[in-house]
């Protein structure tokens, strides 16, 4: 591990200052569950690490403008027990799937959203696109766990966030803080004003075409400070993750759903798949197909078929199409209380 400066801001404004200083290549420390391994492997080599844990507002869950605002440093364990989040069971499903007390206690929701890909080519130092002398290693080599959607370009990895599908299904927004944003808002931690902007989480992720592009819209000097969810009202939700092991593991595929059901018929639906594409994959056609229908084994199966109908598996991951289909079907049945196990 290479040496680096360590900064410990106590306000959002201080964090922006530490991150945005000219000539500084900075990394953000939230829970540290992933950054530590990245630093040890020298996959990231910042000249400064900015620890956000002393910024009070980033740990809070509060009511805000017809919804709930979650600080980016709220841990998985705190998220699961906060009464303001009781109406969002699809988030609890994700926490329950993280089979590690240590990760639940230290991992943060903001850190999860910004988690870099688990692609083994990236983790072995071949870059975000997994290329060796211009050759795509995921395309020509072992691609069992790679993308089955959105993989036509150079990016073959799958988005690693476990919470993003559930949050996107809810219509979540994220607050991006940093010096390049034009909108000025009050520092949520009580300091001076900072440049900030709320954007739909769906548009936070990008499929990179080059190594320098990254997999989110974040630019140097920016960070995610909060997540906003609309009021749950009568929406029912669920997440279903397909895990290979009973212990700590990453999903092979996942699906999160939010449903507005009235009199047994679907009035509104949102289905988002995870770990199947370089970004969380919104299954818009499947969501629209459900409108006006009752959910049972048959309709859930048809919706799942529609959700995976455009999949383009690589040479070794066709099995993920069926797994993704299963995740969608079971998430729909789980959200409507029809899943036995």
SVG drawing of the C-alpha trace seen along z (x, -y; Angstrom):
<svg xmlns="http://www.w3.org/2000/svg" viewBox="-61 -29 65 51">
<polyline fill="none" stroke="black" stroke-width="0.4" points="0.0,0.0 1.3,-3.4 1.4,-6.2 -1.2,-9.0 -2.5,-12.0 -5.4,-11.5 -8.1,-14.1 -11.0,-14.1 -13.6,-16.8 -16.4,-17.5 -18.7,-19.3 -19.7,-18.8 -18.0,-22.1 -14.7,-20.9 -15.1,-17.6 -15.5,-19.4 -12.5,-21.5 -10.3,-18.5 -11.6,-16.6 -11.4,-19.4 -8.0,-20.9 -5.9,-21.4 -3.4,-18.7 -4.9,-16.2 -6.0,-12.8 -8.4,-12.0 -10.4,-8.9 -13.4,-8.8 -13.5,-6.6 -17.0,-5.7 -17.3,-2.3 -14.0,-1.2 -15.2,2.4 -14.0,2.1 -11.6,-0.8 -9.1,1.0 -8.8,3.9 -8.5,1.6 -5.7,-0.3 -3.8,2.9 -4.0,4.1 -2.9,0.7 -5.9,0.6 -6.4,-2.9 -3.5,-5.0 -4.8,-8.3 -2.5,-11.0 -5.2,-11.8 -7.9,-9.8 -10.9,-11.8 -12.7,-10.2 -16.3,-11.3 -17.3,-9.5 -17.1,-12.7 -19.7,-14.6 -22.9,-14.2 -25.5,-14.8 -24.3,-11.8 -25.4,-9.4 -28.9,-10.7 -32.3,-9.5 -34.9,-12.3 -38.2,-13.3 -37.8,-15.5 -40.3,-16.9 -42.8,-14.0 -40.3,-11.3 -37.3,-10.1 -33.7,-11.3 -31.0,-8.8 -27.4,-9.9 -24.8,-8.2 -23.0,-6.9 -26.0,-5.2 -24.9,-1.6 -26.8,1.4 -27.6,2.4 -29.0,-1.1 -31.0,-1.2 -32.7,2.1 -33.8,0.8 -34.8,-2.8 -38.6,-3.3 -38.7,-5.8 -37.8,-3.1 -40.3,-0.5 -42.3,-0.9 -39.5,0.1 -39.2,3.9 -37.2,4.3 -34.3,2.6 -34.5,5.0 -34.3,7.9 -31.0,6.6 -29.6,6.2 -30.8,9.7 -28.9,11.1 -25.6,9.6 -24.6,12.6 -22.0,10.8 -22.5,9.0 -19.3,7.1 -20.3,5.8 -23.8,4.9 -22.3,3.0 -19.7,1.1 -20.9,1.1 -22.8,-2.0 -25.6,-2.6 -23.6,-5.3 -20.5,-3.1 -22.6,-0.3 -24.0,-2.6 -20.4,-3.6 -18.9,-0.1 -16.5,0.6 -17.1,3.7 -16.1,7.1 -15.0,8.2 -11.9,10.4 -10.1,8.8 -10.6,5.4 -9.5,6.7 -6.4,8.2 -5.3,4.9 -6.6,5.0 -8.7,1.9 -12.4,1.2 -12.9,2.7 -10.7,5.7 -8.4,5.1 -4.9,6.4 -3.1,4.7 -6.5,3.7 -8.0,7.3 -11.1,7.7 -10.4,10.4 -14.1,10.8 -15.0,11.3 -12.3,13.8 -11.8,15.4 -13.8,16.6 -17.0,14.5 -19.2,16.7 -20.2,13.8 -20.3,10.9 -23.1,9.0 -26.0,10.4 -27.5,7.0 -25.8,3.8 -22.7,5.7 -22.4,4.7 -19.6,2.2 -16.3,2.5 -17.8,2.8 -18.7,6.4 -18.6,6.1 -21.8,6.0 -22.7,3.2 -21.8,4.3 -24.4,2.3 -26.9,4.4 -29.1,1.5 -29.3,-0.4 -32.0,1.9 -34.3,1.5 -33.7,-2.2 -34.2,-2.8 -37.5,-0.8 -38.6,-3.2 -37.7,-6.2 -34.9,-7.3 -32.7,-10.4 -29.2,-11.0 -27.7,-14.3 -24.3,-14.9 -22.0,-17.4 -19.0,-19.0 -17.5,-22.2 -18.6,-21.7 -22.3,-21.8 -24.2,-25.0 -27.0,-24.6 -26.1,-26.0 -27.7,-24.5 -27.2,-24.6 -24.5,-22.3 -26.6,-19.6 -24.0,-19.4 -24.5,-23.0 -21.5,-24.5 -21.3,-27.0 -23.1,-26.6 -22.0,-23.9 -22.7,-23.2 -25.2,-20.3 -27.7,-18.7 -30.4,-16.0 -30.6,-13.6 -32.6,-10.4 -30.4,-7.4 -31.2,-5.7 -29.1,-8.4 -26.2,-8.2 -24.7,-5.1 -23.1,-5.0 -21.7,-2.3 -18.1,-3.4 -16.6,-3.3 -13.1,-4.2 -11.1,-3.5 -11.1,-7.1 -14.9,-7.5 -15.7,-5.5 -19.0,-3.8 -20.8,-6.7 -21.3,-10.4 -19.2,-11.5 -16.3,-13.8 -13.2,-14.5 -14.1,-16.5 -17.7,-15.1 -19.4,-12.7 -22.9,-11.3 -24.1,-12.8 -27.8,-11.6 -30.4,-9.4 -34.0,-10.4 -37.0,-8.0 -40.6,-9.0 -43.2,-8.1 -44.0,-4.4 -47.8,-5.0 -49.5,-1.8 -46.6,-0.5 -45.5,3.0 -42.0,4.0 -39.5,6.9 -35.9,7.8 -34.9,11.3 -31.2,12.2 -29.8,15.4 -26.8,16.3 -24.5,19.2 -23.4,19.6 -25.2,19.5 -22.4,17.3 -21.0,13.9 -21.4,13.8 -22.3,11.5 -25.5,12.2 -25.3,14.0 -28.5,12.0 -31.1,10.0 -34.4,8.2 -36.2,5.6 -39.9,4.7 -42.3,2.0 -46.0,2.5 -49.1,0.4 -51.9,2.9 -55.6,2.0 -58.3,4.6 -55.8,7.3 -54.9,5.5 -51.6,3.8 -51.9,0.1 -48.2,-0.7 -45.0,1.4 -41.3,1.0 -38.9,3.9 -35.1,3.4 -32.5,6.1 -29.1,6.2 -25.8,7.9 -26.7,8.5 -25.4,5.3 -22.8,2.6 -25.7,0.5 -28.8,1.5 -31.1,2.8 -34.6,1.3 -37.1,3.8 -39.5,1.3 -41.3,3.6 -42.0,6.1 -43.2,3.4 -45.7,2.1 -46.9,5.5 -48.1,6.0 -50.4,3.0 -54.0,4.1 -53.2,7.7 -53.3,9.7 -50.1,11.3 -50.0,15.0 -47.5,17.8 -48.5,17.5 -48.4,13.7 -45.2,13.4 -43.6,16.0 -44.7,14.1 -43.4,10.8 -40.1,12.5 -39.9,13.8 -40.4,10.3 -37.8,9.0 -35.0,11.2 -36.2,11.3 -33.5,8.9 -30.6,10.7 -27.4,11.3 -25.3,13.7 -21.6,14.1 -19.9,17.4 -20.0,18.8 -22.9,17.1 -26.1,18.1 -27.2,19.7 -27.6,16.1 -30.6,15.5 -32.6,18.2 -31.3,17.0 -32.3,13.4 -35.7,14.7 -36.1,16.5 -35.1,13.5 -37.8,11.4 -40.5,14.0 -39.8,14.6 -39.5,10.9 -43.0,10.3 -44.4,13.2 -42.6,12.1 -43.9,8.6 -47.5,9.9 -47.0,12.5 -47.1,15.5 -43.6,16.8 -43.3,19.9 -39.6,19.6"/>
</svg>
